[in-house]
Amino acid sequence: MGKLTYDSYLTADFDDRVLAHIQLVIGAKLRRGESFYFSWRDDSLTGGGRSTVWIHPGIALAYKYFGSKVPALNRDWVEALLVSANSATGLQVVAEPPQTAL
């Protein structure tokens, strides 16, 4: 399990593969200077529920991966996450679609 740390105080656990895709999407949005919401479901072991943060270029983010290898990326999943991030509700982790052949 990897960790996303937001503004040095809030951490959220994600599978390394999910975290790698989230990192790409957040990086793309922040490079364009775009702020947005990011929401996820909290693990039931930490009380369940849902968390939402406002992602802004001026707020520190850190990604810590459990594994040492970069996970394989699915371009279609990145695109689906970008569509989510560009919506009024902001980035939400959506199910990974099957990868189409290039």
Short mmCIF file of the C-alpha atoms (twelve columns), coordinates in Angstrom:
data_MODEL
# 
_entry.id   MODEL 
# 
loop_
_atom_site.group_PDB 
_atom_site.id 
_atom_site.type_symbol 
_atom_site.label_atom_id 
_atom_site.label_alt_id 
_atom_site.label_comp_id 
_atom_site.label_asym_id 
_atom_site.label_seq_id 
_atom_site.Cartn_x 
_atom_site.Cartn_y 
_atom_site.Cartn_z 
_atom_site.pdbx_PDB_model_num 
ATOM 1   C CA . MET A 1   0.000   0.000  0.000   1 
ATOM 2   C CA . GLY A 2   1.275   3.398  -0.985  1 
ATOM 3   C CA . LYS A 3   0.513   6.639  0.820   1 
ATOM 4   C CA . LEU A 4   -0.606  10.016 -0.404  1 
ATOM 5   C CA . THR A 5   0.246   12.781 2.051   1 
ATOM 6   C CA . TYR A 6   -1.612  16.051 1.631   1 
ATOM 7   C CA . ASP A 7   -0.367  19.289 3.193   1 
ATOM 8   C CA . SER A 8   1.889   17.255 5.532   1 
ATOM 9   C CA . TYR A 9   -0.973  16.284 7.839   1 
ATOM 10  C CA . LEU A 10  -3.492  14.073 6.030   1 
ATOM 11  C CA . THR A 11  -2.485  10.674 4.691   1 
ATOM 12  C CA . ALA A 12  -4.498  8.224  2.645   1 
ATOM 13  C CA . ASP A 13  -3.573  4.671  1.702   1 
ATOM 14  C CA . PHE A 14  -3.901  3.476  -1.893  1 
ATOM 15  C CA . ASP A 15  -2.682  0.423  -3.744  1 
ATOM 16  C CA . ASP A 16  0.591   1.329  -5.519  1 
ATOM 17  C CA . ARG A 17  -1.023  0.837  -8.928  1 
ATOM 18  C CA . VAL A 18  -3.946  3.144  -8.081  1 
ATOM 19  C CA . LEU A 19  -1.560  5.701  -6.578  1 
ATOM 20  C CA . ALA A 20  0.588   5.773  -9.733  1 
ATOM 21  C CA . HIS A 21  -2.455  6.574  -11.866 1 
ATOM 22  C CA . ILE A 22  -3.675  9.221  -9.408  1 
ATOM 23  C CA . GLN A 23  -0.220  10.813 -9.395  1 
ATOM 24  C CA . LEU A 24  -0.266  11.162 -13.193 1 
ATOM 25  C CA . VAL A 25  -3.695  12.779 -13.198 1 
ATOM 26  C CA . ILE A 26  -2.942  15.165 -10.338 1 
ATOM 27  C CA . GLY A 27  0.374   16.097 -11.938 1 
ATOM 28  C CA . ALA A 28  -1.289  16.847 -15.284 1 
ATOM 29  C CA . LYS A 29  -3.901  19.077 -13.647 1 
ATOM 30  C CA . LEU A 30  -1.372  20.940 -11.487 1 
ATOM 31  C CA . ARG A 31  1.010   21.521 -14.422 1 
ATOM 32  C CA . ARG A 32  -1.856  23.431 -16.053 1 
ATOM 33  C CA . GLY A 33  -2.414  25.391 -12.838 1 
ATOM 34  C CA . GLU A 34  -5.837  23.804 -12.287 1 
ATOM 35  C CA . SER A 35  -7.270  23.283 -8.815  1 
ATOM 36  C CA . PHE A 36  -9.904  20.623 -8.146  1 
ATOM 37  C CA . TYR A 37  -11.479 18.365 -5.541  1 
ATOM 38  C CA . PHE A 38  -10.188 14.848 -4.921  1 
ATOM 39  C CA . SER A 39  -12.467 12.407 -3.068  1 
ATOM 40  C CA . TRP A 40  -11.970 8.815  -1.967  1 
ATOM 41  C CA . ARG A 41  -13.573 6.233  0.294   1 
ATOM 42  C CA . ASP A 42  -11.803 5.727  3.579   1 
ATOM 43  C CA . ASP A 43  -10.855 2.249  4.731   1 
ATOM 44  C CA . SER A 44  -13.313 0.742  7.192   1 
ATOM 45  C CA . LEU A 45  -10.363 0.088  9.534   1 
ATOM 46  C CA . THR A 46  -9.950  3.859  9.905   1 
ATOM 47  C CA . GLY A 47  -13.635 4.512  10.502  1 
ATOM 48  C CA . GLY A 48  -14.950 4.310  6.948   1 
ATOM 49  C CA . GLY A 49  -16.688 7.231  5.342   1 
ATOM 50  C CA . ARG A 50  -15.287 9.446  2.643   1 
ATOM 51  C CA . SER A 51  -12.652 12.177 2.451   1 
ATOM 52  C CA . THR A 52  -12.369 15.134 0.095   1 
ATOM 53  C CA . VAL A 53  -9.496  17.589 -0.277  1 
ATOM 54  C CA . TRP A 54  -9.024  20.658 -2.446  1 
ATOM 55  C CA . ILE A 55  -5.984  20.066 -4.650  1 
ATOM 56  C CA . HIS A 56  -4.153  23.316 -5.376  1 
ATOM 57  C CA . PRO A 57  -0.680  23.994 -6.861  1 
ATOM 58  C CA . GLY A 58  0.398   25.731 -3.636  1 
ATOM 59  C CA . ILE A 59  -0.382  22.796 -1.325  1 
ATOM 60  C CA . ALA A 60  2.281   20.151 -0.767  1 
ATOM 61  C CA . LEU A 61  1.640   16.562 -1.887  1 
ATOM 62  C CA . ALA A 62  3.867   13.546 -1.350  1 
ATOM 63  C CA . TYR A 63  3.563   10.056 -2.807  1 
ATOM 64  C CA . LYS A 64  5.173   7.132  -0.988  1 
ATOM 65  C CA . TYR A 65  5.099   3.744  -2.720  1 
ATOM 66  C CA . PHE A 66  5.406   0.427  -0.924  1 
ATOM 67  C CA . GLY A 67  7.077   -1.365 -3.843  1 
ATOM 68  C CA . SER A 68  10.279  -0.355 -5.587  1 
ATOM 69  C CA . LYS A 69  9.041   -0.982 -9.152  1 
ATOM 70  C CA . VAL A 70  6.889   1.430  -11.144 1 
ATOM 71  C CA . PRO A 71  3.494   -0.200 -11.749 1 
ATOM 72  C CA . ALA A 72  2.321   -0.740 -15.328 1 
ATOM 73  C CA . LEU A 73  0.074   2.084  -16.448 1 
ATOM 74  C CA . ASN A 74  -3.235  1.846  -18.278 1 
ATOM 75  C CA . ARG A 75  -3.729  4.831  -20.611 1 
ATOM 76  C CA . ASP A 76  -7.500  4.256  -20.685 1 
ATOM 77  C CA . TRP A 77  -7.657  4.416  -16.897 1 
ATOM 78  C CA . VAL A 78  -5.646  7.654  -16.854 1 
ATOM 79  C CA . GLU A 79  -8.129  9.107  -19.356 1 
ATOM 80  C CA . ALA A 80  -11.118 7.970  -17.259 1 
ATOM 81  C CA . LEU A 81  -9.563  9.541  -14.153 1 
ATOM 82  C CA . LEU A 82  -8.907  12.793 -16.063 1 
ATOM 83  C CA . VAL A 83  -12.558 12.911 -17.135 1 
ATOM 84  C CA . SER A 84  -13.517 12.498 -13.480 1 
ATOM 85  C CA . ALA A 85  -11.072 15.206 -12.380 1 
ATOM 86  C CA . ASN A 86  -12.526 17.623 -14.933 1 
ATOM 87  C CA . SER A 87  -16.089 17.105 -13.658 1 
ATOM 88  C CA . ALA A 88  -17.897 19.291 -11.134 1 
ATOM 89  C CA . THR A 89  -17.406 16.659 -8.418  1 
ATOM 90  C CA . GLY A 90  -13.660 16.384 -9.036  1 
ATOM 91  C CA . LEU A 91  -11.294 13.437 -9.132  1 
ATOM 92  C CA . GLN A 92  -12.700 10.172 -7.823  1 
ATOM 93  C CA . VAL A 93  -11.095 6.767  -8.138  1 
ATOM 94  C CA . VAL A 94  -13.083 4.972  -10.825 1 
ATOM 95  C CA . ALA A 95  -12.852 1.311  -11.755 1 
ATOM 96  C CA . GLU A 96  -10.020 0.409  -14.107 1 
ATOM 97  C CA . PRO A 97  -11.332 -0.171 -17.631 1 
ATOM 98  C CA . PRO A 98  -9.816  -2.887 -19.821 1 
ATOM 99  C CA . GLN A 99  -6.839  -1.520 -21.711 1 
ATOM 100 C CA . THR A 100 -7.375  -1.198 -25.440 1 
ATOM 101 C CA . ALA A 101 -4.695  -2.237 -27.897 1 
ATOM 102 C CA . LEU A 102 -2.602  0.565  -29.364 1 
# 
